[in-house]
């Protein structure tokens, strides 16, 4: 198993990256987001990798962020989602954005990823929702703890997460809904309605 690879950028076209690794050119498929962040030709870069083995090909996928790789591998566990479809999702969303979208049940936003229709988006949410922690997703927006939001193991039963879910149901993108809730000074005595009213002020 190749955990990561480091080399100099030799070529990059249409999501196909060629790295010069000790005078050996290694080909990797990367996301559109990472392609936009890739250093110029001749510069060194390190990518976390996933090797996909099929009957007719071995394909190496590369990610600048390890969390993106972890979410990519989680997507591969969803029935019907293959390596290229998972790469399309990670081209549209960072790991944090994808977590947020999943816990908020935002299939509409998820279905905008390349190669992901409404049916597949719902399947991804259904199969991964319980594997993602709502509190961790909330923390990722600010890099700190969110008071009043316990670790739920993916459950949306706490008031803050329920407020996010309600905002998503109203048509707000999941990421924006979570950012709005994160701005509310939530305490343990706040209920969903109180959080929702305050969060809406940050969305109007």
C-alpha positions as CSV (number, residue, x, y, z in Angstrom):
1,X,0.0,0.0,0.0
2,X,1.3,3.5,-0.9
3,X,0.4,5.8,1.9
4,X,1.7,9.0,0.3
5,X,3.9,10.1,-2.5
6,X,6.2,13.1,-2.8
7,X,7.7,14.5,-6.0
8,X,8.0,17.4,-8.4
9,X,5.1,18.4,-10.6
10,X,5.9,17.4,-14.1
11,X,2.6,17.9,-15.8
12,X,-1.1,18.5,-14.9
13,X,-3.9,18.2,-17.4
14,X,-7.6,17.5,-16.9
15,X,-7.2,16.2,-13.4
16,X,-4.3,13.9,-14.3
17,X,-1.1,14.8,-12.4
18,X,2.3,13.5,-13.3
19,X,4.9,13.6,-10.5
20,X,8.6,13.3,-11.1
21,X,9.7,10.9,-8.3
22,X,13.4,10.2,-8.7
23,X,13.3,10.4,-12.5
24,X,10.2,8.1,-12.6
25,X,6.9,9.7,-13.7
26,X,4.0,8.7,-11.5
27,X,0.5,9.3,-12.7
28,X,-2.3,10.2,-10.2
29,X,-5.9,11.3,-10.6
30,X,-6.7,14.3,-8.4
31,X,-9.8,16.4,-7.6
32,X,-10.6,19.6,-9.3
33,X,-10.1,21.4,-6.0
34,X,-6.6,20.0,-5.6
35,X,-5.8,20.8,-9.2
36,X,-6.5,24.4,-8.6
37,X,-4.2,24.4,-5.5
38,X,-1.4,22.5,-7.2
39,X,2.0,24.2,-7.2
40,X,3.6,25.2,-10.5
41,X,5.7,22.8,-12.7
42,X,9.0,21.9,-11.0
43,X,7.7,22.5,-7.5
44,X,7.6,19.7,-5.0
45,X,4.4,18.4,-3.5
46,X,3.2,15.6,-1.3
47,X,-0.1,13.8,-1.7
48,X,-1.9,11.2,0.4
49,X,-2.8,8.3,-1.9
50,X,-5.4,5.6,-2.5
51,X,-4.7,2.7,-4.9
52,X,-7.6,1.3,-6.8
53,X,-7.1,-2.1,-8.3
54,X,-9.4,-3.3,-11.1
55,X,-9.1,-6.2,-13.6
56,X,-7.8,-4.0,-16.3
57,X,-6.0,-1.2,-14.5
58,X,-4.3,0.0,-11.3
59,X,-5.1,3.6,-10.6
60,X,-3.5,5.9,-8.0
61,X,-5.6,8.7,-6.6
62,X,-4.0,11.6,-4.7
63,X,-5.2,14.2,-2.2
64,X,-3.5,17.2,-0.7
65,X,-5.4,16.8,2.5
66,X,-5.5,13.6,4.5
67,X,-9.1,14.3,5.7
68,X,-10.2,14.4,2.0
69,X,-8.6,11.0,1.5
70,X,-10.4,9.6,4.5
71,X,-13.8,10.9,3.3
72,X,-13.0,9.6,-0.2
73,X,-12.5,6.1,1.3
74,X,-15.7,6.4,3.3
75,X,-17.6,7.2,0.1
76,X,-16.2,4.1,-1.5
77,X,-18.0,2.0,1.1
78,X,-21.4,3.3,-0.2
79,X,-22.9,0.7,-2.5
80,X,-23.0,2.0,-6.1
81,X,-20.3,4.6,-5.6
82,X,-17.1,3.8,-7.4
83,X,-13.6,5.5,-7.4
84,X,-14.4,8.0,-10.1
85,X,-17.8,9.0,-8.7
86,X,-16.2,9.4,-5.2
87,X,-13.5,11.6,-6.8
88,X,-16.3,13.7,-8.3
89,X,-17.8,14.3,-4.9
90,X,-14.5,15.3,-3.4
91,X,-14.0,17.7,-6.3
92,X,-17.1,19.5,-5.3
93,X,-16.7,19.3,-1.5
94,X,-13.9,19.4,1.0
95,X,-14.0,16.8,3.8
96,X,-15.6,19.3,6.2
97,X,-18.1,20.5,3.6
98,X,-19.1,16.9,2.8
99,X,-19.6,16.1,6.5
100,X,-21.8,19.1,7.0
101,X,-23.9,18.3,3.9
102,X,-24.4,14.7,5.0
103,X,-25.5,15.4,8.6
104,X,-27.9,18.1,7.4
105,X,-29.6,15.7,5.0
106,X,-28.9,18.1,2.2
107,X,-29.3,15.7,-0.8
108,X,-30.1,18.6,-3.1
109,X,-26.6,20.1,-2.6
110,X,-24.9,16.8,-2.7
111,X,-26.5,15.8,-6.0
112,X,-24.8,18.8,-7.6
113,X,-21.5,16.9,-7.5
114,X,-20.3,15.5,-10.8
115,X,-21.8,12.0,-11.5
116,X,-24.0,12.1,-8.5
117,X,-27.8,12.2,-9.1
118,X,-30.6,12.6,-6.5
119,X,-30.9,8.9,-5.9
120,X,-27.2,8.4,-5.2
121,X,-27.0,11.5,-3.1
122,X,-29.8,10.1,-0.8
123,X,-28.0,6.8,-0.6
124,X,-24.7,8.4,0.4
125,X,-26.5,10.3,3.2
126,X,-28.4,7.2,4.3
127,X,-25.3,5.0,4.5
128,X,-22.8,7.6,6.0
129,X,-24.9,9.7,8.3
130,X,-24.4,7.5,11.3
131,X,-20.7,7.4,10.6
132,X,-20.2,11.1,10.9
133,X,-20.3,13.1,14.2
134,X,-22.5,16.2,14.1
135,X,-20.5,17.9,16.9
136,X,-17.2,17.3,15.0
137,X,-18.6,18.9,11.9
138,X,-19.7,21.9,13.9
139,X,-16.3,22.2,15.4
140,X,-14.7,22.1,12.0
141,X,-16.3,25.4,11.1
142,X,-14.4,27.3,13.8
143,X,-11.7,25.0,15.0
144,X,-13.1,25.0,18.5
145,X,-15.7,23.5,20.8
146,X,-19.3,24.3,20.4
147,X,-21.0,24.7,23.8
148,X,-24.2,22.8,24.2
149,X,-23.5,20.4,21.4
150,X,-22.6,16.9,22.7
151,X,-20.9,14.2,20.6
152,X,-23.8,12.5,18.9
153,X,-22.2,9.9,16.8
154,X,-24.0,11.2,13.7
155,X,-27.4,11.7,15.4
156,X,-29.3,14.9,14.8
157,X,-31.2,14.8,18.1
158,X,-29.6,17.8,19.8
159,X,-31.2,21.2,19.4
160,X,-28.3,22.8,17.5
161,X,-28.2,20.0,15.0
162,X,-32.0,20.0,14.7
163,X,-31.8,23.8,13.9
164,X,-29.4,23.0,11.1
165,X,-31.7,20.4,9.8
166,X,-34.6,22.8,9.9
167,X,-32.7,25.5,8.0
168,X,-31.7,23.0,5.4
169,X,-35.3,22.0,5.0
170,X,-36.1,25.7,4.4
171,X,-33.7,25.7,1.4
172,X,-30.5,27.0,2.9
173,X,-27.3,25.2,1.9
174,X,-26.2,22.9,4.7
175,X,-22.8,24.6,5.0
176,X,-24.4,28.0,5.4
177,X,-26.9,26.7,7.8
178,X,-24.2,25.3,10.1
179,X,-22.2,28.4,9.9
180,X,-25.2,30.4,11.0
181,X,-25.9,28.1,13.9
182,X,-22.2,28.2,14.9
183,X,-22.6,32.0,15.4
184,X,-25.4,31.6,17.9
185,X,-24.1,31.6,21.6
186,X,-25.8,28.3,22.4
187,X,-26.1,27.2,26.0
188,X,-27.6,24.1,27.5
189,X,-31.0,25.7,28.2
190,X,-31.6,26.7,24.5
191,X,-34.1,24.8,22.6
192,X,-34.3,24.3,18.8
193,X,-36.7,27.2,18.2
194,X,-34.5,29.7,20.1
195,X,-31.4,28.6,18.1
196,X,-33.3,28.7,14.8
197,X,-34.6,32.2,15.4
198,X,-31.1,33.5,16.2
199,X,-29.5,31.6,13.3
200,X,-31.9,33.1,10.8
201,X,-30.7,36.6,11.7
202,X,-27.3,35.6,10.3
203,X,-28.8,34.4,7.1
204,X,-31.1,37.3,6.2
